[in-house]
Amino acid sequence: MAKRKQYPLRIDPAIWEAIERWAADDMRSANGQVEWILRDALKRAGRLPSRPKAQEEGSE
């Protein structure tokens, strides 16, 4: 299993509060919500890889 990348994020407090409320509505952590938002944006833009790189490397 691939190790998750940690990244410090500077974000406007009002945006963070909105993410926390949205996360609570969806029964997710704020971190999980940010990841979901990013994944959804990548998918909509057609930039989400078909498979995670770790799976491609492990399938050989």
C-alpha positions in Angstrom: 0.0 0.0 0.0 1.3 3.4 -0.9 2.2 5.9 1.8 0.0 9.0 1.8 1.7 12.2 1.1 1.6 14.9 3.8 1.3 18.5 2.7 1.0 21.7 4.8 -1.9 23.7 3.5 -2.4 27.5 4.0 -6.1 28.3 3.6 -8.4 31.1 4.4 -10.1 30.5 7.7 -13.6 31.0 6.2 -12.9 28.5 3.5 -11.7 26.0 6.1 -14.8 26.5 8.3 -17.0 25.8 5.2 -15.0 22.6 4.5 -15.4 21.5 8.1 -19.2 22.1 7.9 -19.4 20.2 4.6 -17.3 17.4 6.0 -19.6 17.1 9.0 -22.7 16.9 6.7 -21.0 14.1 4.7 -19.8 12.3 7.8 -16.1 12.8 6.8 -13.1 14.3 8.4 -12.0 17.7 7.1 -8.9 16.1 5.6 -11.1 13.4 3.9 -13.3 16.2 2.6 -10.4 18.1 1.1 -9.1 14.8 -0.6 -12.6 14.1 -1.9 -12.9 17.7 -3.3 -9.5 17.4 -5.0 -10.3 13.9 -6.4 -13.7 15.1 -7.8 -12.1 18.2 -9.4 -9.4 16.0 -11.0 -12.1 13.6 -12.3 -14.2 16.4 -13.8 -11.2 17.9 -15.5 -10.2 14.5 -16.9 -6.9 14.5 -15.1 -7.4 11.7 -12.6 -5.2 8.7 -13.4 -7.1 5.6 -14.2 -5.2 3.7 -11.5 -3.0 4.8 -8.7 0.7 4.6 -9.5 1.3 2.2 -6.6 -1.2 -0.3 -8.0 0.5 -0.2 -11.5 3.9 -0.9 -9.9 2.6 -3.7 -7.8 0.8 -5.5 -10.6 4.0 -6.6 -12.5 
